[in-house]
Amino acid sequence: MLRPLRPPKRIRAGEGSSLTRAALAVAKHRTRRRRRPRVVLLDIDGTLVKSNEAHARSWWQAMRDHGIEVPLAKVRAAIGTGGDKLLPTVAGVDDESPTGKAIAKRRGKIFKKKYLRKLRPTKGARELVERLWRDGYVLVVVSSAAEKEIQPLLEVAKVDKLLRERVSSADVDRSKPDPDAVHAALRKAGAKPAEAVLLGDTPYDIRAALSARVATIALRSGGWDDDALAGAIAIYDDPADLLRHYEESVFA
């Protein structure tokens, strides 16, 4: 019988994160009443699915299989970025090099074979997406993952039929924390930055949104502490916690 993965060790601010203090400029919005958005941009890993640890261990094992030894904690701290950022940052490997491509391919195989079937949704993931959908929000997935990985992850969270608009790594040149994916999602939704909010779980989500002038609601379900998520306008434990406080949130 497959057992769900253990939750990741909580990551502290500064452990591999290059989130700058400039991000705190957005914190002023916490004390200012915001206009209700019409578009919600949704991250998947760590936000809707408890998959950050699985991704970290898949990358770590793939690197080891290619003779590259790095601390698992260093890999964990880079989860939320794409391979174009993670490989150079963690291992000093160009993602477009033969070695980089081989590691990425191996990671995908490890993730699919060893971890995908063990994954579980974050608490309240489907219920929150259903509530947002019923309330008429335009919902767009914003992920650094490949499209072929997005579908099974959304199936894990049982939201694949509710989330049809998606931005994947194929839609952008640069992954988070660059804002390319957020810009692409805004174009899909036909929205201005002020009309949207991003729901994510890492400082890379926050940095990407900040660069695109989009506010972020952060969740602790990805393993990061509040200092690392300081640029968000609000922080909740998980989707269920946000749903409990829905009427007090920006979505009310």
Order of alpha helices (4+ residues) and beta strands (2+ residues): beta-alpha-alpha-alpha-alpha-alpha-beta-alpha-beta-alpha-beta-alpha-beta-beta-alpha
